Amino acid sequence: MLISVNSRNLMPDRDERVLLLKWIVALLVPVVAFTFVWSGEEIVNQVFLSIFSPDANSYDTLTIIQATIFIVLFYASVIALAGYAIAADSGRQSILGLWLDVLVFVLVPLLLIVWTSNLLIGLTLCAIVWPVYFYVRKLVRKALHYTPHPPPVPLKDLKVFDAQQQTALMRRAVVGGFWFATAFAVVSLIADIIFFLTGPFPTMLLIWVILRTILLPIVGYFLGHLGSAMALRRTLTAKTNGNGNGDGRNGTKKVSSRVSRRRQLQSLSSSRAQEESKDLVPNDLPLRSNGAQRFYLTILVAFVLFYPVLDPILFGPGTAGRLSGYGDAGYYIILALGLNIVVGFAGLLDLGYVAFFAIGAYAWGLIGSTQFTALTNIPVNPQIWPWLFWPMLAGAALIAVFWGVVLGVPTLRLRGDYLAIVTLGFGEIIPIFFLELDKYTNGTNGIPGVYSPAFPGIANWSSFTPVPYYYLILALIALLIFVNIRLRDSRLGRAWVAIREDEIAASSSGINLVNTKLFAFGAGAFFAGIAGAYHAAKLGVVSPDNFSPQDSTIYLAMVVIGGLGSIPGVIVGAFAVYALNLFVLAQLDAIASDPSNFLHGILQIFPSFTFGDIRNLIFGIILVIVMIFRPEGLIPSARRRRELHHAETETVEVGALDPLPGSGEFEAVVRVE
Amino acid sequence: MSINRVRLVDESGSVGLASDALLELNAVTKRFGGLTAVQDVNLVVRPQEIVSVIGPNGAGKTTVFNLITGIYRPTSGDIRLEGRSLVKLNPDKIVIRGITRTFQNIRLFNNMTVLENVLVGQHTQLKSGILGSLFRTPRVLHEEMKARQKAIELLAFFGPTLVERQQEYVVNLSYADRRRVEIARALAAKPKVLLLDEPTAGMNEAETLEAVKYVRRLRDELQLTILLIEHKLAVTMGISDRIAVLDYGCKIAEGLPEEVRRDERVIAAYLGKAAKTDQEVSG
């Protein structure tokens, strides 16, 4: 017998049509926006033209292949998502609520990116729009005395999810996939006919249009099956224990199946345990469920992977500059991931993280440049040892770890504020140390001519060709996310959280405080060392200007704004802070000098004004606002969210109920005899 | 109702010692600056005994616990477990030696689930290192699954409620349940001696009775040796094999519950204060 661990019911059959309408509109609007307002159709057309008239297209074969893979993955994921969402919806979220959510979280970013025709600026504006939306929503809810659904109690009530309901679920997903694809095909057909009648539209493409209109519903039918498979897997079916039914007691049965289910729990993660309820089907918020996240992840990975190819189609000329910028954002992500281990997991406040970054950069800068040959007469250059960068990437990280341990051994016995001060000092000393060591590091001039990495088949690694660096940083980030997740879910990760929660209790549970903290410090330094070596190689110069002690604060801001201890959080935080501080605010002057921009008006009124002067002020104000309205960060970990929202429900001080010596009750006990 | 019985200590570990003392405090003194919190305390705990430490507030009972578990270092004197000194060890090393504890004002990891709390308790029992965790080798996976099973068994010692609520954050639990989780966490490290600091504090009548039952079961079923601090005299008298009484940091009496109850100095230590209070009230 199959059992669904669920407290919610499948939506009644008669509401199925409403459900279909709800989801088709919700998903169709952003997809159509991407396809016709932005550049989705352009990619499709390029792909098609390259097949039927090879002379007409302006891209090479490799580009076309990559674009094809992306576009197929994108549409397939969306259609399957439609099937999944329709099957998984419990129907408790109102139609308007869903549409509003999609509008705010999908359509607004899309339109902002199209409007600014810049990914970073568009997303940064979203970071302003979203908190405002949250705030307004809170006010409106308060005014209307609206209380959202109570959060589902995870794994609380068991209900038999019989074969009939499973069939209903599957049918729903297939119907959803089919109708969504059909609706999309019809919309596309109408749009293309309008294009055909109004403007220059290659007649050749009409073949494609007809083909697509026929193909899409068929594809939708099969992708609906994929969605249903995803939904069915998340009904959390579990077999009841065959031996436990002798007594026939309901309670015992429930308990036994619950335990067996939990013993199967493969999710070793701690922070994910509470998230289980999001995983259940039927789900109150299917778009936020883990099933849907698989589809987002597919789209996101495809987008990031093929971005260098898509960029010119999506944003026009200037690809090299943008990619280089994302390469820089990448090492901030690595730094944030590393600092997240130290601050987010283990709760050690590190205000001098830049020191390890500098050590990593100088490690590769000193060995992988002409400087090394000049100092030691050992010839090291790309012609002799082209592969040297790769072992030195690990080498730089290990050197940083070494210094992390050297700093950590004497200082990690300190608690909280004291540790913060020591690390602050370390962050001040190291850059000055490298600055003053001018015999080896050329002091303020820095080390020029740091070698680039080499990789078979990729000839050109100069900073004018950012694509290899883009993929290098992607690979590093992927690797380090993996390391981060595995560490978090390990015995060590548990010990880190325990130490953050209560050092004395952790120590009394057998956790060696100093060693465990050292591991956290060392892991953080390892990440920073890798980021440093990458930075040195990409920039080609290692100079002390790149390692100002104030940068440590920026790194900390990335982690805190993103959400302490949350891996997706700190990635988003790093990207957001990079985009805001080092990209948008740094470019405000350039933007304002453009007469067509509204900021230009300010320059008209105050001619001597430059945004560079108040850049830190603006950044600071934004940080304060974010912390006031969202103290847990943009994407908080489940643990942290709970901590910040349940702090007020702390319990009564222990011992309050004890009879005190001297009190009447106590005497009564003593005088029994 | 069937509950998984867990055997935490193999018999050979706790019986058959040359000296019959398992835990031994020898003239232990602790001074904080000018204040002497504990003075020349001697105490012997034999295997599978339940020994209570009682005394008025501020008598130094919790300080004794902190000295045994390594949170404080004694100013002078010696503490031995199975004949080996514990004095210069850190708390985590003392856990490895076989002493775990609970706290008077429950110190659970509030933002971790019930199961995670018990898993942290198993820290010393698990062997997986960084590389093993990174590559998630079959050995590490197996160990982790075993640890989970073990944790569930430990929770089952206290009945089905905690097993059902294992995925909840401990702050959502009732007070008595939190006490139980804390004991389960302490048991997870496979201790020889369990130190319970006021295990019934803040509990109502029924819960206290329940607590008394499971403290006895800890000794009888798990062959544990238990040292406990307790305020409720009825509880102490009911479960202790022996009782030691502290007052102003000194041990003023020790013996069987019957003896202690009749001891002049004990009555004076408790009633003297009470009498004083009475005078103040009436005067």
Interface residues (C-beta under 8 A of the other chain):
Chain A: P154 L155 V255 R258 V259 R262 R263 L265 L268 S270 A273 Q274 E276 V483 R486 L487 D489 S490 R491 L492 G493 R494 A495 V497 A498 E501 D502 I504 A505 A506 S507 S508 S509 G510 I511 N512 L513 F519 R639 R640 R642 E643 H646 T649 E650 T651 V652 E653 V654 G655 A656 L657 D658 P659 L660 P661 G662 F666 E667 V669 V670 R671 V672 E673
Chain B: P56 N57 T69 I71 N90 P91 D92 K93 V95 I96 T100 R101 F103 Q104 N105 I106 R107 L108 F109 N110 N111 M112 T113 L115 E116 L119 V120 G121 H123 T124 L126 S128 I130 S133 L134 R136 V140 E144 M145 R148 Q149 I152 P160 V163 E164 Q166 Q167 Y169 V171 Y175 R185 A186 A188 A189 E198 A201 G202 M203 N204 H231 K232 L233 A234 R261 R262 I267 Y270 L271 K273 A274 T277
